[in-house]
């Protein structure tokens, strides 16, 4: 996965199936993979200390085998001798000349418990709390700083978020309105209805792609937070016409599938824009049988393409491309792949898409700007700058009443930031703007 820049949540299930692993064996392989990917920064510090050399000087196949082995030693109940022997055997198969080195490293690591290793490689919390949290809770320091800023500088709550980020997330289903009811679907799949979204069902385990409801288009896999922000756009009150809706960044189609299902029941039509052709095809599949037209084009072409005229839509969703820092539970390796240098081009694209959305919506209509990232530059800064540069007059709509009643921890408004540790969802951000002129 490191070699091909693949994401475990997209490829691991097929790999395990191809290897014939099922049940407990597949569960252990999944935990070993995800756990190692989450903890790789800390594992590298421990390996470097045990090997007395920087991990960059270790042959990559041997380095990956050591990461898996050290994770087994320190973070699982696998007996030490088994973890050492399995790792040495693995290194012997991928880097034969390094098996003796791997044996020495593994035995050194096995002589010291996890807590002592963390004390050795992590700065003291009192001296450098961010660096300490980074090692103990497996997140890059720049990500922790971004989370802490979004949480008002509360490092105790930030630590709770980091802990939750490292927990395996439940699989959430979305019962498509008009095709399935969440309570009935929960009974059908042996799950439970979601805590907040009226469409959400939490699975207790198993492979969702094997479910009849998924195959038949009655439901799809979607984090409850994504359901909430998509539904919030449609809950915002508007006056006058309410039949033309636009999803400006539709791929791969989860939010579009929910919006399209609701549109079918409300007599509306959805235009779904997706610039990447393969993702546009996924949107087509996700919205089959719904009043959705998929346009494979750049959402920023509003006003320059006859299919995307200005002031033509009543509701617009901008589910903007982002760093994805809000979904690190599901893509654990993303925390190490993303870099601060990714932010400038992404935030520029986010602003341009928001400006296009504000041009596309009619006066009196609403735009929902959504990201799966709590980074302030991608949320508050982008929304403020996009609104300022749009050239149209807008008002912020308080997003809190657009979410189900009783949801805790929604802040002071008018925007909303969801959190894994508060709501059990991905860290989705939502801003709703009404065009006034």
N, C-alpha and C positions, 0 to 999 in steps of 0.2 A: 504493500500500500504506500510506503514511503517512496518506493522506486517509481511507481506510476502516478503519484499524486492523487490516488483514489481516496474516497471517503468510505470508512468502514460501514456506515449505515446504508450505503448504496450497494456495496459489493460483498459484504461478509456473508449474508444469508446464502447467496449463490455459491460461494466458496465452500461453506460448510456442507451444503447439500451435495455438491460435487464430490466431496470427500466421504460422503455417506455418514456424516455425524448428525445424530439426532438426540433428543432428550437431554439427559444430564451431561453427556459429552459435548453437545452443541452449546449448552448453557455455560459450561466451564470455558470452552474456547472463546465464547463471546465475552465473558467477563475478563479473561486474560488479555484479549485483544483491546477491548475498550479501556480496561484499567491501565494497561501499559501506555496506550496513546494519551490518556489523561495525565499520567504521572511522568512522562518522559523527561521533563525538565529536572525533576527531583532525582529520578533514576540516573540521569547522566552525571549529576553531582556526586552521587554515591559511587557510581562506577569509576569516575575519575579519581576519587579519593582512595578507593581500594586498589586501583591499578597504578596509581601514582603517575598518571599521564592524562592529558586532555583527551576526551572522547573523540575529538576530531582526528586524532592520530590512530584510532582503532579502525581496522578494516570494516566497512559498513555492514556486510553480512554478519560478522562476528559481533559487532556493536548491537545490532538489532536482536540477535540471539541472547546477548547478555541483558539487554533491557527486559526481555520476556522472563529470563531466569531470575533476575533480581526482583522483579515484581512478584513472581511466585514465592520467592524466599520471604519477602518482607510484608506482602499484602494479602497473601492467601494462606490457607491451612495445609498446603502441600508440604509434606515432610522435607526437611532440609536436604537429606541425602538424595531424595528423589529429584528435587529441583536441581541440585548440582549435577547429578548424573545425566538427567534429560538435557540440560543446557550444554554440557560438554559433548554429548552425542550429537546434538543439533549443530554445534560449531564444527565438529569433526566432519559433518556432511556438507557444510556450506563454506568453510574456511579451514581446511584440514591442518594447515600449519599453525593455527592459533588455538588448538584444543588445549594444550598445556597452559597457555596464558589464561584461557577461559576458566580452567579448573582452579588456578590460583586465585583469580578474582572472585569467583563464586565462593570459594572456601573462606576467603577473607571477609566477604560480605556476611556469610552465614554465622560468623563468630560474634556479631554485634546485633542486638535487636533494633527494630525500626526507630523507636523513640531515641535511642542513643545516636543512631545515624543522623536523625533530624537535628539533634542538638549540635552535632559536629559540623554539618554542612549548612545549616541555616543561621543567619545572624540572629541575635537575641531580639525578641519583640520590642523590648524597651529601647533598644538602640536604633533599630530600623524596622518598624512594624510592617511596611509594605514588602520588604525583602523577606521577612520572616513568613508572612502570609503566602508569598509566592512559592516558597519551598514546601511549606507544610500542606498547602491546599492546591498546589499544582496549577497555577495560573501565572502567565507572564506579568511582570510588574506594571507595565503600561496598561494592561487590561484591568488590573486591580485598581489602579488610580482612576481609570475611567468609571468603573463601577462605584467607587467611593464618592466621586464627584456627583454622580447621578443620585446617590443616596444621601446627599447633603453632608458628606464628610464623616458619616457614622461608620467607624471601622468595625465596631462590634456587629452591626447589621451586615456590613460587607463580608465579614467572615462567615456569617450564616448563609449568605448568598453563595459564597465559594463552596461551602460544604454541600449545599443543595445542588450546585452545578456538577458535583462529582458523583451524584447518585444516578443510577440507571433510571431514565424516565419511563413512566407508563405510556403505553400506546393509546392514543385518543382516536376515536372514530367520530365522524360527523354524520349524523342521520339526516339525509337530505329531505328538506320539507316537501311534503306532497308525495314523497316516495317511501318514507320510513318515519316512525315515531321513536324517539330516543328510549323511552321506557320499554317499548316492545322490542326494540333492537337489543337493548341490554339483556333482556330475558333470552333472546335468540342466541346471543354470542357468549352467554354466561359472564357478562360484564356488569357494570353498575353505571347508572346515569351520572353525568358530570355534575360537578359542584355548582357551576355558574351558567354555562351555555345551555340553552334549552335543546340544543342539537347534539351535545357531547355525550359520548359513552366511553368509559374507561375499560380497556381490556385487561383481563387478569393474566394473560400470557398467550402463547401460541403465535402462529404466523398469520397476520391479518389478510394477506393475499389469498389465503385458503378459504376465507369466509364467503358464503354464498351472497351475502349482502354487498360485498365489495364487487364480486364478479357480475352481479346483476345491476350495478349502478344505483343501489338504494343507499349506499353510504360510501364514504372515502376516508382514508387516514388523514387526520389533520389535528394539530395541536389545538387545545381548547382556546388558547389565547388568540390564535389566528381566526377561529370562528367568531370570537367576541368582537374583534376589531372590524371584521367584515360586516357583521350584523349591525354594529353601531352606525356605520354609514347609512344603512337602510332605515334605522330608527330615528334619524335626525328629521325633525319636522320641516317641511318646505311647503310653500304656497304654490298653487297652480299645477301645471302639468308635472306628472311624475312617471313617465313611461320610457324615458331614454337614459340608460345607465352606461357608464364607461369604466372599464378596468384597463388602466393604462399600462400596466406591467403584469400581464396575466399569467405567464408561465410559472410553474408547471400546471397550474389550474385548480389548486385546492380552493382558494377563495372564490375564484370564478365559478366553480361548481356549486358552492353554497349560494352565491349571489344569483346564479342562473336558476337554481331551484326555487328561490324566493320570488324571482321575477316571474316565473311561470304562474305562480299563484296570485300575483298582483297585476297581471296584464302588462308587464314591462318587457322591454327588449334590451339586451346587453351587447355592447360592442367590446370585444376583448382584443387588446393589442399586445403583441409579443414580438420582439425584434429577432429572436433566435428561432430559426425555422423548426428545429427539432423540438423546442419547447412549445412552439405554436401547435405542433401536431399533438403534443400531450394535452394541451388545452382543448383541442378538438375532441379528443377521446374522453376527457373528463366531463365535457358538457354535452355529450351526445343526447339528442332528444330534448334539449333545452332551447329556449329562445335566445341563443347566443350566436353571434357572428364573430369569427376569429379573423383578425387582420394581421398578417405577418409583416409588421413594419415597426419603425422606430416611433415610440410614443411622443418624442419631441417634435414630430412633424405636424402637430396641430396647426391648422391654418394654412398649411402648405400642401395638404393632400385633401381632395374632395371627400374622402371617407372620414376625415377628422376635421370637420369645420369648427370654427370658433363659436362660442356661445350656443352650442347645440345640445348639450347634455344637462340632465337634471341632477344627477349624482355621479361623482367621479371618484374612483379609488386609485390611489398611487401607492402601491405596495413596492416601495423603492428598493432597488439593489443596494445591499449594505454589507457591512463586515460580518454580519451574522453572529455577533457577540452575544446575542440573546438566546441562541440555541446551542450553546456549548455542551449541554447535556447530551444532545443528540449527535453532535459532530465534535467529539472530544479533541481530535487532532487539529481542528480549526484554530484553537487557541494558540498553537505554536506556529501555524502557517501564516496567520495574519500578522501584519506589521503596521506600525504607525504610518509608514509611507503609503499604505493603501488608502488612507483617509482622503487626501486632497482630490484624487480623481473621482472617488466615489461621491464625495459631498458635492462636487461640481455637477455630476450627473443627477444627483438627487434634487438639487436646486432647479436644474433645467427641466426635469420632469414635473416638479411641482408648479413651476411657471407655466408649463404647457397645460397642466390640468386646470389651472385657474383661468386660462384662456378658453379652454374647452367647455367649461361649465357656464350655464346661463346665469344672468343676474337673478339672485334669489335661490340658486342651486347651491349644493354643498360639495366640498371636496374632503375626503379623508386621506391624510398622509400617514402612512404606516411604515415602520421599519422593525425588523427583528434584531434590534440593537438598542441598548440604552445609552450609548455614547452620546454625550451632550452635543458634540459637533454634528452628529447625524440626526439629532432630534431637534432640540430647541433652536440651535443655531441655524440649521438648514431651513426650518419652518419660518423663522423670522426673516432670514435673508431672502428666501423664495418669495414670501409675501411682499416684501419690500421691492423686489426687482420685477414683480409681475406686471406692474403698471395698472392694476385694477384695485378697486377698493374691496377690502375683505374684513370680516369680523370673525373672531374666534368664537366657536360654539363650545360651551362647556360639555366636554365629552363624558363626564361622569354619569349624568342621568341617562345616557344612551346605553349604558351597560346595565346588566341585571341588578335589581335592588339588593342591598345587603352585602355587596362586594366590599371587603375591607381594604384599607391601605391604598386608596386611589389618589391621595394627595390633595393639594389645594386647587387643582384645575388651572386653566380650562383643559389642558392636555392630560393624558393619562399614561402612566408607565406601569405595565404589569411586570411581575417578578416571579421567578421560580419559587423562592422561599416564602413569598407572601400568598401567592395565588395558585401555585402548582402548575403554572403555564410557562411557556417560553417568555423571555423578557421583551414583549411587544410594546412598542410605543404607538400612541394614537393622538393625532391632532385633527380636529374637524374645523374647517373654515367655510364660512358662507360668503359668497360673492355678493356684494351690495351694489355694484355698478358695472 
